[in-house]
Amino acid sequence: MVKFTKRNFLRALTRMAAATLLTTVASVSAAQEVSAELDAWLKTNSLGTHAMAEESWDDIVAAATKEGEVSVYTASGRIAKLVDHFQALYPGITLTVYDLGSVKTIEKTVREQDAGIFTADVITTGNSGQVIHELLANHRIFNYVPAHLKESIPEENRDPLLIRVNEAMVFFYNTETYPDGAPISNVWELTQDEFRGRVGIKDPMGSGSSLMGLATLVQYPEEMAAAYKRLTGEDIVLGDGVPDAGYEFVRRLLANDVVIFKSGSKLADAAGAKGQDDAMIAMTSMTYISRNDDKGNVNAIIADLDPAARMVYPNFMSIGANAPHPNAAKVLIAYLLGSPEITLDTKLEKPYLEGESFELLQGLAPYHDAGSVSPRSDVPLPQGGEIWDEMVGWNVSADFMWEQGPRLRDFWLIHSSQ
């Protein structure tokens, strides 16, 4: 359990990821060799083992303009807000956004490539286990880090795969229902009778972020057991066939009639709507706190929660194998990281999707909120982002997701039907 601060957040990710990084890199390295045809494509486009330490950005932009278009498969609909701005900044390059969600982004990529169809130039999604072990390890995607931004991105945020933005699952409460502050201080309270049928979550069977949020709690069974004892004064008793306290939390959450939503935004709106006397607690993406401004919600984040208030997961971005517009893909990836002119002293003002702030943030603009952290070490936190300083956070492990994700999905399905 690590207490993160604004200044040391990215460094802390290094320490927490170090134990799994070597295993992940070894797994990726052990994958089958690329075909001669694919290697030729990589060499032509300076990707994979042919990536160059230095590159001419002007030449890349010129080649991208000749390609004329770029497509992105994404788990985030907010990228669609960038189309006009990107095309104005790079006239001659048409941006097409396929908003698929995390699960379908991976499924569509695999299905098409198996059929010999290569449409995606850029692929950006969470679902870290599958992205690292299924896509990257099997040469379905390739890492690309713009040379002119590399020094501002810590190694753990660009190797083995570039992170577009770090996000987190958190718990929201309605400030009108609970005017005196957060109604819980321990995550196990959500499994008690007081909150029966009053906890909401986006369906983890269709949402990679929800599944990663649950997995982050499950992967720390000893800490979860200790938190249970701090709440109740008793050692936890596991249900039949339940292996540890992490899985027991999932079982009890389901047994307490958790409300399952298909949409994360609708969950945030349902929890945060004004005029409620008995609003639910929402386990959802922290980025939805921005809907307080957009939709008039009255949600607040439970910042002090035992054993963890923030379950951090990465959203990766990469270039698809045999992408038809590889230079345009490089340009889009750089755009999504923001202008190199940004520094920690840069003053960025709301609304971020307008004016000078938009020109600097570029593709970071829709994600510059209290629920997201740029992979760059030189980008200041957004207004309201200081809450990161107050929260204890755990990070999802790509290896745990790969090894235990299917088991957790089966466990959810079995116990949700009981």
C-alpha positions in Angstrom: 0.0 0.0 0.0 1.6 3.2 -1.2 0.7 6.8 -0.4 1.0 8.8 -3.6 1.8 12.5 -3.8 1.7 14.9 -6.8 5.5 15.0 -7.0 6.3 11.3 -6.6 3.4 9.6 -8.3 5.2 8.5 -11.4 8.3 7.5 -9.4 6.0 5.4 -7.2 4.7 3.6 -10.3 8.2 2.5 -11.0 8.7 0.9 -7.6 5.3 -0.8 -7.7 5.7 -2.1 -11.2 9.3 -3.3 -10.9 8.4 -6.7 -9.5 6.2 -7.5 -12.6 8.0 -5.6 -15.3 10.8 -8.2 -15.8 8.2 -11.0 -16.0 6.2 -9.0 -18.5 9.2 -8.1 -20.7 10.4 -11.7 -20.6 6.9 -12.9 -21.7 6.9 -10.4 -24.6 10.4 -11.3 -25.6 9.6 -15.0 -25.6 6.8 -14.6 -28.2 7.3 -15.9 -31.7 9.6 -14.0 -34.0 8.0 -11.6 -36.5 7.6 -12.8 -40.1 9.9 -11.6 -42.8 7.0 -9.6 -44.3 6.1 -7.9 -41.1 9.8 -7.2 -40.3 10.1 -5.5 -43.7 7.2 -3.3 -42.8 8.7 -2.5 -39.4 12.1 -1.7 -41.1 10.4 0.6 -43.6 8.6 2.5 -40.9 11.4 2.5 -38.2 9.3 0.5 -35.7 10.0 -2.5 -33.4 13.6 -3.5 -33.4 14.2 -0.9 -36.2 13.1 2.1 -34.1 15.5 5.0 -34.2 16.8 7.0 -31.3 16.6 10.2 -33.4 14.0 11.0 -36.0 13.1 13.9 -38.3 9.7 15.1 -37.1 9.3 17.3 -40.1 9.8 14.3 -42.4 7.3 12.2 -40.4 4.7 14.9 -40.6 5.3 15.3 -44.4 4.9 11.5 -44.9 1.8 11.5 -42.7 0.3 14.2 -44.9 0.9 12.2 -48.0 -0.8 9.2 -46.3 -3.8 11.5 -45.8 -5.6 9.7 -43.1 -5.3 7.9 -39.8 -7.7 5.6 -37.9 -7.8 4.9 -34.2 -9.5 2.0 -32.4 -10.3 3.3 -28.9 -11.9 2.5 -25.6 -12.6 6.2 -25.0 -15.3 8.1 -26.8 -13.6 11.4 -25.8 -11.1 11.1 -28.6 -13.9 12.0 -30.9 -13.8 15.5 -29.5 -10.4 15.9 -31.0 -11.2 15.3 -34.6 -11.6 18.9 -35.7 -8.7 20.2 -33.7 -6.3 17.5 -34.9 -7.4 18.1 -38.6 -6.9 21.8 -38.2 -3.4 21.3 -36.7 -2.5 18.8 -39.4 -4.5 19.8 -42.5 -4.5 17.0 -45.1 -4.8 14.2 -42.4 -8.3 12.9 -41.9 -8.9 11.4 -38.4 -11.4 8.5 -38.1 -12.3 7.4 -34.6 -13.8 4.0 -33.9 -15.2 4.2 -30.3 -15.4 0.5 -29.4 -14.9 0.2 -25.6 -12.0 -1.8 -24.1 -13.2 -5.3 -24.7 -14.3 -4.7 -28.3 -11.2 -2.8 -29.2 -9.1 -5.9 -28.5 -11.6 -8.3 -30.0 -11.9 -6.3 -33.3 -8.1 -6.0 -33.6 -7.6 -9.7 -33.2 -10.5 -10.8 -35.4 -9.5 -8.5 -38.2 -5.8 -9.3 -38.1 -6.6 -13.0 -38.1 -8.6 -12.4 -41.3 -5.7 -10.5 -42.9 -7.5 -7.2 -42.5 -5.3 -4.3 -41.2 -7.4 -1.2 -40.6 -6.3 0.2 -37.3 -3.4 2.7 -37.3 -3.5 3.5 -33.6 -4.9 1.2 -30.9 -5.6 2.7 -27.5 -7.2 0.9 -24.6 -6.8 -0.4 -21.1 -7.3 -4.1 -20.3 -3.6 -4.3 -19.5 -3.3 -8.1 -19.3 -4.6 -8.7 -22.8 -2.9 -5.7 -24.3 0.6 -6.7 -23.0 0.3 -10.5 -23.3 -2.1 -11.0 -26.2 -1.5 -8.0 -28.5 2.0 -6.9 -27.8 3.5 -10.3 -27.2 2.1 -11.6 -30.4 3.1 -8.7 -32.6 -0.4 -7.4 -33.2 0.7 -4.0 -32.0 4.1 -2.2 -31.7 5.4 0.4 -29.3 6.1 3.8 -30.5 7.5 6.7 -28.4 8.0 10.0 -30.2 11.7 10.8 -29.9 11.1 14.5 -29.1 9.0 13.5 -26.0 10.9 10.5 -24.8 12.9 12.2 -22.1 9.8 13.6 -20.5 8.2 10.1 -20.2 9.6 7.9 -17.4 10.6 4.5 -18.5 7.8 2.7 -16.7 5.3 4.7 -18.7 6.9 3.9 -22.1 8.3 0.4 -21.8 7.2 -2.2 -22.7 4.3 -0.1 -24.1 3.5 3.6 -24.1 0.8 4.8 -21.7 -1.6 7.4 -23.1 -3.0 8.3 -19.7 -3.2 6.7 -16.2 -6.7 6.6 -14.8 -8.3 5.1 -11.7 -11.4 3.4 -10.4 -12.8 5.2 -7.3 -16.0 5.4 -5.2 -18.4 8.3 -5.6 -21.0 9.4 -3.1 -23.8 12.0 -3.5 -23.2 15.1 -1.5 -26.9 15.9 -1.1 -27.6 12.4 0.3 -24.5 12.7 2.5 -23.9 16.4 3.3 -21.6 15.5 6.2 -19.1 13.7 4.1 -18.3 10.2 2.9 -20.7 7.6 4.3 -18.0 4.9 4.5 -14.3 4.7 5.5 -13.7 1.0 4.8 -14.5 -0.7 1.5 -16.0 -3.7 3.3 -18.9 -1.5 4.5 -20.2 -1.8 0.9 -20.9 -5.5 1.6 -23.0 -4.8 4.7 -26.8 -4.6 4.9 -26.9 -0.8 5.0 -25.8 -0.7 1.4 -27.7 -3.6 0.0 -28.8 -2.7 -3.5 -27.2 0.7 -3.1 -23.8 0.1 -4.7 -23.4 0.5 -8.5 -20.7 -0.7 -10.9 -20.3 -0.9 -14.6 -20.5 -4.5 -15.8 -17.0 -5.9 -15.5 -17.9 -8.5 -18.1 -18.1 -5.7 -20.7 -15.7 -3.1 -19.2 -12.0 -3.6 -19.0 -11.7 -0.7 -16.5 -14.3 -2.2 -14.1 -12.6 -5.6 -14.3 -9.2 -4.0 -13.6 -10.6 -2.1 -10.7 -12.0 -5.3 -9.1 -8.8 -7.1 -10.0 -6.7 -4.5 -8.2 -8.5 -5.2 -5.0 -8.4 -9.0 -5.5 -4.6 -9.0 -6.1 -4.0 -7.8 -2.5 -5.8 -10.5 -0.4 -3.7 -10.0 2.7 -4.3 -6.3 2.8 -8.0 -6.9 2.1 -8.2 -9.3 5.0 -6.5 -6.9 7.3 -8.9 -4.1 6.4 -11.8 -6.4 7.2 -10.4 -7.1 10.6 -9.9 -3.4 11.2 -13.6 -2.8 10.4 -15.1 -5.7 12.3 -12.5 -6.8 14.8 -12.8 -10.3 13.5 -10.9 -12.5 11.1 -12.6 -12.9 7.8 -14.5 -16.2 7.1 -14.3 -17.2 3.5 -17.3 -18.7 1.6 -17.2 -22.2 0.2 -14.6 -22.5 -2.5 -13.4 -18.8 -2.2 -9.6 -18.7 -2.2 -8.9 -15.5 -0.3 -10.2 -12.2 1.0 -9.9 -10.5 -2.4 -12.3 -12.9 -4.0 -14.4 -12.9 -0.9 -15.0 -9.2 -1.3 -16.3 -9.8 -4.8 -18.6 -12.6 -3.6 -20.0 -10.4 -0.8 -20.5 -7.4 -3.1 -22.6 -9.6 -5.5 -24.5 -11.1 -2.6 -25.3 -7.6 -1.4 -27.3 -7.0 -4.7 -24.8 -4.7 -6.4 -26.5 -2.8 -9.2 -24.8 -3.5 -12.6 -24.8 -0.8 -15.2 -23.9 -1.0 -18.9 -22.7 2.6 -19.1 -20.2 4.2 -16.7 -21.5 7.7 -17.5 -25.1 6.6 -16.7 -23.8 5.1 -13.4 -22.1 8.4 -12.5 -25.3 10.3 -13.3 -27.5 7.9 -11.4 -25.4 8.2 -8.3 -24.8 11.9 -8.6 -28.2 13.2 -9.6 -29.6 16.0 -7.4 -32.6 15.6 -5.2 -31.9 12.1 -3.9 -32.4 11.0 -0.3 -30.9 7.6 -0.7 -28.4 7.7 -3.6 -26.2 4.8 -4.3 -22.4 4.6 -4.0 -20.8 4.2 -7.4 -17.6 2.3 -8.1 -16.6 4.0 -11.3 -13.9 5.7 -13.3 -12.6 8.8 -11.5 -12.8 10.8 -14.7 -16.6 10.9 -14.4 -16.2 13.5 -11.7 -16.0 15.9 -14.6 -19.8 15.3 -15.1 -20.4 17.4 -12.1 -19.6 20.4 -14.4 -21.1 18.9 -17.6 -24.3 17.4 -16.2 -24.8 19.1 -12.9 -24.1 16.0 -10.8 -23.2 16.3 -7.1 -20.8 13.5 -6.8 -17.7 13.5 -4.6 -14.8 11.1 -4.4 -14.3 9.1 -1.3 -10.6 10.0 -0.8 -10.0 8.4 2.5 -10.9 4.7 2.2 -9.3 1.6 3.9 -7.4 -0.2 2.4 -7.3 1.8 -0.9 -9.3 4.6 -2.4 -7.9 4.6 -5.9 -7.3 1.6 -8.2 -5.0 2.9 -10.9 -4.9 1.4 -14.4 -3.1 2.4 -17.6 -4.5 3.2 -21.0 -2.0 2.2 -23.5 -1.5 3.4 -27.1 0.4 1.7 -29.9 0.6 1.3 -33.7 -1.3 -1.7 -35.2 0.7 -4.3 -37.1 0.8 -3.5 -40.8 -1.0 -0.2 -40.1 -1.8 1.4 -43.5 -0.9 4.9 -42.3 2.1 4.4 -40.0 3.5 8.0 -40.2 0.1 9.4 -39.5 -0.2 7.0 -36.6 3.1 8.5 -35.2 1.7 12.0 -35.6 -1.5 11.1 -33.8 0.3 9.4 -30.9 2.5 12.5 -30.4 -0.6 14.7 -30.5 -2.3 12.6 -27.9 0.7 13.2 -25.6 0.3 17.0 -25.8 2.6 19.8 -27.0 6.3 19.6 -26.1 6.1 23.2 -25.0 4.2 22.2 -21.8 6.2 22.4 -18.5 5.3 21.9 -14.9 5.0 25.7 -14.7 2.6 26.0 -17.6 -0.7 27.7 -16.5 -3.6 25.8 -18.0 -7.1 27.1 -17.5 -10.6 25.6 -17.9 -12.2 24.9 -20.2 -9.3 22.9 -21.5 -11.0 22.2 -24.8 -10.8 25.8 -25.8 -8.3 28.5 -26.5 -4.6 28.4 -25.5 -5.0 25.5 -23.1 -6.3 23.3 -26.0 -3.4 24.4 -28.2 -1.0 23.2 -25.5 -2.7 20.1 -24.2 -3.8 19.0 -27.7 -4.9 15.3 -27.3 -4.5 15.5 -23.5 -7.3 18.1 -23.3 -10.3 15.8 -22.9 -8.5 13.9 -20.2 -7.1 16.8 -18.2 -9.3 16.3 -15.2 -9.1 15.0 -11.7 -9.3 11.4 -12.8 -6.4 11.2 -15.1 -2.6 11.6 -15.0 -0.4 12.1 -18.0 2.4 9.7 -18.6 4.7 12.7 -19.0 6.5 14.0 -15.9 6.4 17.6 -17.1 2.6 18.0 -17.4 1.0 19.8 -14.4 -2.0 18.2 -12.7 -5.4 19.7 -13.6 -7.5 21.9 -11.4 -9.0 19.5 -8.8 -6.3 16.9 -9.4 -4.7 17.7 -6.1 -7.0 15.0 -4.6 -4.4 12.5 -5.8 -2.3 13.7 -2.9 -5.0 12.6 -0.4 -5.6 9.1 -1.7 -4.0 5.8 -1.1 -3.7 4.0 -4.4 -3.0 0.5 -5.7 -1.9 -0.3 -9.3 -3.3 -3.0 -11.4 -0.7 -5.6 -12.5 -0.8 -6.7 -16.2 0.6 -10.1 -15.2 -2.1 -10.5 -12.6 -4.8 -9.5 -15.1 -3.5 -12.0 -17.6 -3.2 -14.9 -15.1 -6.2 -14.2 -12.9 -8.5 -12.1 -15.2 -10.3 -15.1 -16.7 -10.7 -16.7 -13.3 -12.1 -13.5 -11.9 -14.5 -13.2 -14.8 -15.7 -16.8 -14.2 -16.0 -16.1 -10.5 -18.1 -13.1 -11.2 -20.4 -15.0 -13.5 -20.9 -17.9 -11.1 -21.6 -15.7 -8.1 -23.8 -13.2 -9.9 -26.2 -16.0 -10.8 -26.6 -17.2 -7.2 
